[in-house]
Amino acid sequence: MLHKQKWLLVLLIAVLLIPQTATAAKSEGISKNKSHSSKVIYLTFDDGPTAHTMQLLDILDQYNAKATFFMLGPHMERFPAATKRIVKEGNGLGLHGVTHVVSKFYSSPYSAYKEMKGANESLHKVTGKYTSLVRTPYGSKPYLKKSYRDIMLSTGGFHLWDWNVDSLDWKYKKDHQKVYNNVMSEVKSAERRGMDPVILMHDQPATLKVLPSVLKELKAEGYQFKILDKQVRPLNFWNDRR
Ligand SMILES: [Zn+2]
């Protein structure tokens, strides 16, 4: 090949490649919290541990699934064996405060922060571990305004998590089909928006009844169950990425 022709070929290849690179960068920007090509889903359970956590963990084991638990301080101390098993089996660790009472938890920016710190001390007492992941009672909106977040996230170094799929398992305790349908349709909706689904569920008996069919279907659809940790970019209603 002549020298001039070689350069023309190089130029042609470069022209063909540039638009593809630009398109890839653009779609990455749109895809929000998605940073990979495989289907990933995050199961989360609030308000535990409880007398039913062992059963919940058995179900997760059956489907080879992991979840993230946002736990209450007094519950961890009341159910130490369940708390230890959550840790031992490689599940994600999160805090949900101490009282779960709106008038107490949100009475001041410091009260919210102190509840998370208190719950972290309980986790440490029971398991020897600390975590920096938090979910506030009833979600962070409307109560967790900027002054609250500044103390919790900047001073305290916590990472705030809400959800993008509400199973409504707290509402439909007797209608399992409704919970199942709701999870599946909201998972599809999160997918359409280019987001990894983060499912809110509760550590309670009613949820155990619907959990196996939910896990079975999500697995069949090719989802991988992953845990939240401080490496995952926080998803919350304020878009606060601290
Ligand atoms: Zn809760």
Residues whose N, C-alpha, C, O or C-beta is under 5 A from the ligand:
A	BS01	ZN	D46 D47 P137 Y138
